[in-house]
Amino acid sequence: MTRRWLVAQDKVLIAGGGIGGLATALALAQKNVPSLVLEKAARLGEIGAGIQLGPNAFHCFDRLGVGKTAREMAVYIDQLRLMDSMADGEICHIDLGETFRQRYGNPYAVVHRGDLHGVLLKACEAHPLVELRVHSEVTGYDQDESGVTAKLGNGEPVKGAALIGADGLWSNVRRQVVGDGKPRVSGHTTYRSVIPTDVMPEDLRWNAATLWAGPKCHIVHYPLSDWKVFNLVVTYHNDAPEPVAGKPVPVEEVHRGFTHVCERAQTIIRHGRHWHMWVLCDREPVDHWIDGRVALLGDAAHPMLQYMAQGACMAMEDAVCLADSLAKTDTLEAGLRTYRDRRVLRTARVQLMSRAMGDHVYHPAGPHAALRNAMMGAKSQADWYAALDWLYGGNGLD
Ligand SMILES: Cc1cc2nc3c(=O)[nH]c(=O)nc-3n(C[C@H](O)[C@H](O)[C@H](O)COP(=O)(O)OP(=O)(O)OC[C@H]3O[C@@H](n4cnc5c(N)ncnc54)[C@H](O)[C@@H]3O)c2cc1C
């Protein structure tokens, strides 16, 4: 690759060692570009249990060189199933079997976040071009023609050729690049738990990512970790005013948002243990991701609600596209601009559709819900696949 912008021992600095940051380090390493990951936490890891991965994530795993290990950790589900939590009946489903896999060249799967992060971390640790540092919060940056200096919380300056802000929803790098204030609080509160499989009601042990949609609330469950547990994520729209992340809460608080749904859906919640809550946030799409030698990536660039199950998938696509764009251009600035141009519309589409899914699929009531059921229930498998081609057929490079 042409790397006239990378001189001497310079590295690309990456703020944040989450899924996006580690994927970026690996993607750059695949193009022979060295990087230094600066993570603010005391250790590299992930909180929360499950995560869904569309075929587009598997396209990325292959480009990151971890396709085999990533495939080994996944549970391959048969369906995406939408249930009406008031009527206790299926509205529709999408088959994820052979026809789906053939069409997209890869499967749909669910994995434990820790396992996914672990696969990326192990590959980073094993790669001579990736360096990882913890206890290293990036608070801001300076730059000139020779490079960029990341400022750490302890006052230490760290010099590199470029800085990638993969520092998540509350990104310090974004504050300097975009300066658009705090994220938008959605008012939706999510509670996460896991249930041992033998405790999950037997008639609901489906090999599916199941969504029970209801007025101002929904429940998602799927099997995880080789079917040892079911991942449970339940959400209700309670106009929560302040962002919260990972606070432990009693089951009574969780149950409060679901007293109006059918008995079967309520039973699932009662089986949950050790609930933790998050108040969900996102942002309006912006295209100002670049400031000279600095670029945003993943949630720092395009934070979204989880209703398309695509935030981590988009972060990995960003990583692959960033490395590809830098490899194809002569100057760093041109490479970063190319990356931004290739990613902005696709990620904006997922951001906005995630919000719309919350309003029109996950949480409607009355005639709005009846319209959802009529429209979604009328779709054939061919209709679903045609509607999803733009998302699952892509790998972030198109
Ligand atoms: C309930 C829920 C369910 C979800 N389900 C799915 C799903 O099924 N599929 C999917 O694809 N996505 C899903 N997502 C979205 C996904 O979790 C995120 O989009 C993804 O984790 C973003 O990765 P990231 O690396 O950009 O940011 P993060 O995961 O937020 O990582 C940022 C990292 O940077 C570190 N950091 C923060 N600030 C600094 C700093 N200033 N300096 C240095 N380090 C810093 C943090 O400690 C962290 O390690 C879900 C999200 C939620 C909330």
The ligand as an ORCA input file, in Angstrom:
! r2SCAN-3c Opt
* xyz 0 1
  C     -29.132     -2.904     24.664
  C     -28.248     -2.893     23.444
  C     -28.298     -3.923     22.532
  C     -27.494     -3.904     21.385
  N     -27.583     -4.936     20.504
  C     -26.819     -4.928     19.397
  C     -26.893     -6.004     18.466
  O     -27.648     -6.964     18.669
  N     -26.091     -5.960     17.351
  C     -25.226     -4.926     17.123
  O     -24.510     -4.944     16.102
  N     -25.150     -3.874     17.987
  C     -25.917     -3.856     19.113
  N     -25.822     -2.805     20.005
  C     -24.923     -1.677     19.695
  C     -23.467     -1.975     20.049
  O     -23.350     -2.430     21.375
  C     -22.637     -0.710     19.878
  O     -22.990     -0.035     18.701
  C     -21.150     -1.050     19.791
  O     -20.741     -1.668     20.981
  C     -20.323      0.212     19.537
  O     -18.965     -0.116     19.592
  P     -17.876      1.055     19.733
  O     -16.564      0.348     19.815
  O     -18.104      2.085     18.705
  O     -18.211      1.766     21.127
  P     -18.177      1.166     22.636
  O     -18.595     -0.260     22.646
  O     -18.918      2.140     23.446
  O     -16.626      1.209     22.987
  C     -15.975      2.402     23.318
  C     -14.707      2.059     24.108
  O     -13.965      3.256     24.315
  C     -13.633      3.407     25.686
  N     -13.570      4.850     25.897
  C     -14.608      5.704     26.073
  N     -14.148      6.968     26.134
  C     -12.800      6.903     25.993
  C     -11.772      7.875     25.929
  N     -12.069      9.172     26.002
  N     -10.484      7.475     25.757
  C     -10.189      6.141     25.653
  N     -11.128      5.166     25.702
  C     -12.420      5.562     25.846
  C     -14.732      2.683     26.437
  O     -14.294      2.281     27.726
  C     -14.996      1.492     25.490
  O     -14.103      0.435     25.750
  C     -26.634     -2.807     21.147
  C     -26.568     -1.752     22.063
  C     -27.368     -1.778     23.199
  C     -27.297     -0.638     24.157
*
